[in-house]
Structures are given as C-alpha cells and as structure tokens.
Amino acid sequence: ADFVASTQIICSGSSVDFKDFSEFGATRNWTFSGGSPASSTTAKQTVTYNTVGNYDVQIQSQNGSLSDTKLSSGYIKVSAPPPSPSCQPSGTGGGGGLRFFSIHELSSSTSNTPIYSDFTCDQIANLQPNTHYGVSYTAGNCNINLFEQLKLYIDYNNNGTFESNEFACQSNSFWCGGPVDSTNDSGLQFTTPGSMSMDVVLRMRAVVDDGSVSGPCHNPSSGETEDYGAAFASAPLPVVLLYFDARQIAAGVALSWKTASEQQTDRFVIEHSTDGKRFDEIASIQAAGQSSKPLAYRFEHNMPDVGINYYRLKMVDMDGSVEYSPIKKITLEEKLVEVQLYPNPVSDILYIKHPGEQRFDIKLYDTFGRLVYLSKSNEHSHQIRLVDKAIAKGIYLLRLEQSGQKIFQTKLLVQ
C-alpha cells in the first residue's frame, strides 16, 4: 500500500489532496487523523485540517484476500498562518506588476491589478535547507516599455519582519514580459541557509517595480508585492516519487519515473521478477543526489520474459537506507506469429522458419541490450551459423521484426 499527497505542511484551515498509489489495490480504506473527512474509501480524497498539530495518515489496500497497510506517523504538519507582516506595501500602482512567479514546485499566474496580494496559505513552496533554487517571473509591460526588477525575501525566523539576512535574491536587470529565469538573469537564484523555523508555513515576499526596489517594505509605483508561503520540513522525504511506469516498446519494456525532489539520494536500483515475489537487480541508475527540481529517468529492459513481468524501484539513500516504489506489472505475448525456432539451446546452427510472405529482420541482443547480430531474410527460413558469427556462449534475446514492428521474440541459450 502506498499514497501520494499534494503537500505535507499547511496552514490551519487548508486542505491536502491524497491519491492512492497502491499497485494492486482494488479497494482501500483511508484514515486521516485530525482531518475532515476522517476516513474515506475513494482513490482520491481532499482532506481539510482545521487544528494546528501533526497528524497520521493511514491507507489499507485490499485485493481479494490480500491486504497491505501503510501508516505514516505525523505525516501532515498543520501550522498557524504566519504572523501578519510588519509592513504592508501601499501605493497607486501602474501598468506593471507580477503576472507570473515560480520557485521549485510553486507556479503562480496572477493579475497585476492589486498593489499587494497575500497568498501565504494558498500557494506554498516546499523547500529544503542548504539547497540551491532558481526563481522565474514575468512582470512589467512591454506595450508601454515598462521594465521591472524583482526582489525576493523569506521570513526564515517567522517573526513577521524581513531582516537584512532574510533577503534571498534579486534580478540584475529590469525586464518586461517573460518568464525570465536564471538562464537570462544570473541574479535570480539563491541558496537557502541551514537554519530556519521548521515544519511551519513562512512568509515569502516577491516585490517588483520599475525603479530600484528599496526593500521588503517598498511601495511600488508601477509594480506590486505578492506574499507566498515557504515551508521547510524537519524530516523531508529523501525521494518524492511522482510516478513509476512500465510499458512495452519494440525493444522490450521501457521503465520511466520522475521525482519531485531528491535529498541525499544515491541511486535507483531497478528490480525484475516473474512471480512478483523474488526480485533480481537488472540495472542501477545514478541519482542526482540533491535536487529541488523535478527530474525524469528512463531505462529500457531489452530482455524481459515472455508472459508476466514485474518491476520495482529500490531507492537507495547515501546513508544506505532503502525505500521501494509500487510494483508495476506488464504482460508480454510470447508470439505474434507462428515461428519455428530450433534447436534451443543451440551450439552451432540455429534454424528459423517463418510462414509469412514478407521479408523480416532478425536481431540478436546480449544481456546488456547490445545488438550483436542483424540479418534480413526474404525467405521463409533462415540459418544462423553461430561459430561463423563469433556468437559467444550465453543468454540472448532473439527478435523478429517486419517494418520495424516486432512479430516474434524469445530467449535463446547459446552453449
């Protein structure tokens, strides 16, 4: 049993979206301590938390007589809204202002009409200490040649005042349109400090204006100020896995996965099974290690078994701790056409008979997925003299294709 949540740290009165991430669960029973509703049986559920505290989430997944339970203690952390800011910008405004702001997973498109907007409990960026982040924004008004600078502040100590050491970054130039990010302006990036208030929603302030922004209490003449939320978890998940997928391709099975963030992650070990119980390692992919951005990974298994194949990820942290993904199941057909192949195992000459009229390609892959033999045949039969082709002893994947589409695939043992 497993689940994913839209966030972990929220203000009281806010909601979290949960989704059942169990692989084989036909039904499920949720328990949301401190939440409303307190339980559910739906695959997706939005839960509201009105009281400050840390709350458990449990999901029990069932499929026939099989049952599995996952309990995450103190998973949801509900804090009071951040203190009211010591200053709230005012002014008449103008034709500019923020139209888009983004950091990590927070991405906000807003109107540039108000001088000041407060989104601290509605839009929250989940950040990590000692981590590098980039900022992106759209502001100004190119139609009237209005260019604006951005400055960003985070109230790390949660006291309602932006002190000098709580300045995060600023754009080096004034811009209109966008989005503009650190690839356009090197000033739009920063590294979070190692110490701050944890497990609460902090105030993060973005200020834009056509003149130099004097500070967090700047009163914009043409721009605006927007406050967002920032949260730092005391025990962040080493890997936040967005999805893990397996699908059949011409070369075998394509495995793909995406992480929302990584914290001290060492590697992803890809494991394979034919019975869903005993798993063997088939590959190891180096992880980014430390990332605050979504990252996508892919691996192709070129020697899957005929019939049912099971896959899972073993996510290994730098301290040796391990977490597993949900199991993915995929079924591969043994034959798409009737093909006679003999002998198998083979030591000298391999005979292939195919009933179709069209030519077909013969491909032989080793256990590393490397193509070691390729031939084209216009006839119903074909021979491979393994000695002449210097095919070493071992296990191979034999594949027949027509017009790039697989028509037959099987394992071949060369003795």
KAURDA-V690129 format. One record per residue. N is the residue number from 1. PHI is phi in whole degrees, -180 to 180 (NA if undefined). OMEGA is omega in degrees with one decimal (NA if undefined). Layout:
# KAURDA-V690129
n phi omega
N PHI OMEGA
N PHI OMEGA
This chain:
# KAURDA-V690129
n phi omega
1 NA -179.8
2 -160 178.0
3 -151 172.2
4 -127 179.8
5 -130 -177.8
6 -68 178.2
7 -165 179.1
8 -119 -176.0
9 -114 -176.5
10 -140 171.1
11 -84 175.0
12 -60 -176.4
13 91 -179.6
14 -98 -174.4
15 -125 177.2
16 -127 176.1
17 -96 178.6
18 -109 177.1
19 -139 176.1
20 -66 -179.2
21 -112 179.6
22 -70 -175.2
23 -78 -173.0
24 -110 -177.9
25 -72 175.9
26 -83 176.2
27 -135 179.8
28 -153 174.8
29 -128 178.5
30 -94 167.9
31 -132 -178.6
32 -116 179.6
33 -66 179.4
34 76 -175.2
35 -107 175.9
36 -134 4.4
37 -73 180.0
38 -85 179.4
39 -153 -179.9
40 -166 174.9
41 -124 -178.3
42 -83 -179.7
43 -69 177.2
44 -123 -178.0
45 -149 172.9
46 -96 -175.1
47 -123 178.7
48 -104 179.3
49 -119 -174.2
50 -103 -173.7
51 -121 178.9
52 -62 179.0
53 154 176.2
54 -108 -169.9
55 -130 179.3
56 -80 171.8
57 -129 179.1
58 -131 173.2
59 -130 174.7
60 -114 -176.7
61 -107 -179.1
62 -128 172.0
63 -148 -175.3
64 66 180.0
65 -86 -178.3
66 -88 -179.7
67 -147 178.5
68 -145 -176.2
69 -130 172.7
70 -124 177.4
71 -118 176.3
72 -110 -175.6
73 -76 178.5
74 60 -173.0
75 -67 -179.6
76 -94 -178.3
77 -115 -176.7
78 -107 -179.4
79 -115 171.9
80 -68 174.6
81 -56 179.8
82 -61 -179.7
83 -58 175.6
84 -58 -177.4
85 -68 -179.6
86 -67 177.0
87 -141 176.9
88 -127 -174.7
89 -59 176.3
90 -140 179.8
91 152 -178.0
92 -91 -179.6
93 75 -178.1
94 -159 -175.0
95 -92 -178.4
96 -108 179.5
97 109 -179.1
98 -75 172.8
99 -112 179.3
100 -154 176.3
101 -144 -177.7
102 -148 169.7
103 -151 -176.5
104 53 -176.8
105 -89 178.3
106 -78 178.6
107 -142 -171.6
108 -130 171.1
109 -107 -173.4
110 -131 173.1
111 -77 179.5
112 -97 -173.8
113 -73 -175.0
114 -72 172.0
115 -69 -177.7
116 -140 176.2
117 -133 -178.1
118 -116 179.9
119 -116 -168.8
120 -58 -178.2
121 -98 -177.6
122 -100 -177.6
123 -134 -171.1
124 -122 173.7
125 -95 177.4
126 -90 -173.8
127 -111 -179.8
128 -133 176.5
129 -66 175.5
130 51 -177.5
131 -129 -177.6
132 -87 -179.7
133 -133 172.8
134 -111 -178.9
135 -119 177.4
136 -131 179.2
137 -154 171.4
138 -125 -177.9
139 -155 178.9
140 75 -180.0
141 -152 -176.4
142 -68 -179.1
143 -65 179.6
144 -119 178.4
145 55 179.3
146 -103 -177.5
147 -111 -174.1
148 -133 177.7
149 -98 175.0
150 -116 168.5
151 -127 -175.5
152 -125 179.7
153 -133 175.2
154 -133 179.9
155 -81 -172.6
156 -61 -177.7
157 -92 171.2
158 58 179.3
159 -107 177.2
160 88 -179.5
161 -123 177.0
162 -91 178.2
163 -81 -175.1
164 -61 -179.3
165 -82 178.4
166 -106 169.9
167 -74 -177.4
168 -99 -177.7
169 -166 175.4
170 -150 175.6
171 -71 179.0
172 -76 -177.1
173 -126 174.2
174 -99 -172.4
175 -131 166.9
176 -125 -176.8
177 77 -178.9
178 143 5.8
179 -70 174.8
180 -108 178.5
181 -135 -174.4
182 -68 175.2
183 -74 176.1
184 -94 -174.8
185 -140 -173.4
186 -67 178.7
187 -76 -174.9
188 -87 177.7
189 -160 -178.6
190 -163 175.9
191 -118 180.0
192 -70 177.7
193 -73 -178.5
194 -89 -176.4
195 -132 176.9
196 -166 174.3
197 -69 -174.3
198 -107 172.8
199 61 175.4
200 -136 176.0
201 -88 179.2
202 -101 178.5
203 -89 176.9
204 -121 -172.4
205 -115 174.7
206 -113 -178.9
207 -122 174.4
208 -128 175.9
209 -164 -177.8
210 -83 171.7
211 -104 179.8
212 -59 -179.7
213 -74 -173.5
214 -75 -178.3
215 166 -176.7
216 -68 179.7
217 -101 -179.3
218 -60 175.2
219 -97 -174.5
220 -65 175.3
221 -95 177.3
222 -125 -174.1
223 -99 -178.7
224 -163 176.9
225 -123 176.3
226 -129 176.4
227 -103 177.7
228 -122 176.7
229 -100 172.6
230 -135 -177.5
231 -133 178.2
232 -123 -178.9
233 -82 179.5
234 -68 177.2
235 -133 -177.9
236 -66 177.3
237 -65 179.9
238 -56 177.8
239 -134 172.7
240 -103 -175.0
241 -90 179.5
242 -80 177.1
243 -162 172.6
244 -140 -170.8
245 -134 175.7
246 -131 177.6
247 -147 -178.3
248 -80 174.4
249 -130 -177.9
250 -60 -177.2
251 -87 -179.8
252 144 179.5
253 -130 176.6
254 -96 177.7
255 -108 -179.8
256 -136 177.6
257 -151 -178.1
258 -140 177.9
259 -109 175.5
260 -80 177.7
261 -161 178.5
262 -137 -179.4
263 -131 179.6
264 56 179.2
265 -91 -176.2
266 -91 -174.1
267 -161 173.0
268 -113 177.0
269 -99 -179.8
270 -94 -177.8
271 -117 -175.1
272 -129 178.6
273 -148 174.9
274 -107 179.8
275 -123 179.9
276 77 -177.5
277 -118 179.5
278 -98 -177.9
279 -112 177.8
280 -118 177.6
281 -72 177.2
282 -117 178.7
283 -168 175.6
284 -135 -177.7
285 -114 179.6
286 -66 177.9
287 -87 178.4
288 -67 178.7
289 93 -179.8
290 -143 -178.4
291 -151 175.2
292 -106 -178.4
293 -112 174.6
294 -61 179.9
295 -130 -179.4
296 -109 179.4
297 -129 -179.4
298 -152 174.2
299 -146 178.1
300 -110 176.0
301 -92 -173.6
302 -90 178.8
303 -132 176.2
304 -72 178.8
305 -85 171.5
306 -68 -178.5
307 98 -173.5
308 -87 175.8
309 -124 177.2
310 -117 178.9
311 -134 172.1
312 -151 175.4
313 -101 168.8
314 -104 -177.1
315 -95 -172.6
316 -105 178.0
317 -88 -177.8
318 -67 177.1
319 -90 177.5
320 93 178.4
321 -69 -170.3
322 -131 172.5
323 -138 -176.6
324 -109 173.9
325 -83 168.4
326 -60 179.9
327 -83 175.7
328 -109 -177.5
329 -117 177.8
330 -143 -177.7
331 -110 178.5
332 -110 178.7
333 -73 -179.0
334 -71 -175.3
335 -139 170.9
336 -98 172.8
337 -140 177.9
338 -79 179.9
339 -130 174.8
340 -97 -177.8
341 -134 -178.6
342 -159 -12.9
343 -79 176.0
344 -151 16.6
345 -70 -177.2
346 -132 178.7
347 -123 -176.4
348 -132 -175.9
349 -109 177.1
350 -105 -179.6
351 -106 179.6
352 -127 176.2
353 -121 -175.5
354 -130 -173.1
355 -81 -174.7
356 -72 -179.2
357 -94 -176.0
358 -82 176.1
359 -71 178.8
360 -140 177.7
361 -95 178.2
362 -113 -179.2
363 -126 179.0
364 -126 -178.5
365 -114 173.8
366 -86 -174.5
367 -69 176.9
368 -93 179.5
369 82 -179.3
370 -86 178.5
371 -77 -177.2
372 -109 179.1
373 -153 177.6
374 -143 178.4
375 -148 177.4
376 -117 -178.1
377 -130 174.8
378 -100 -174.8
379 -109 -179.9
380 -75 -178.2
381 -131 -178.1
382 -153 177.6
383 -124 173.0
384 -121 176.1
385 -90 -170.6
386 -62 -179.5
387 -64 -179.7
388 -64 -178.0
389 -90 178.1
390 56 177.1
391 -84 -176.4
392 -75 177.1
393 -65 179.1
394 150 -179.7
395 -101 -178.0
396 -132 173.5
397 -110 178.0
398 -100 -178.1
399 -132 173.6
400 -109 -178.9
401 -133 171.5
402 -129 -179.2
403 54 177.9
404 81 -179.1
405 -106 -179.5
406 -69 175.4
407 -117 179.3
408 -162 178.1
409 -155 177.6
410 -161 174.6
411 -85 -178.9
412 -130 178.5
413 -105 177.6
414 -101 -178.0
415 -106 NA
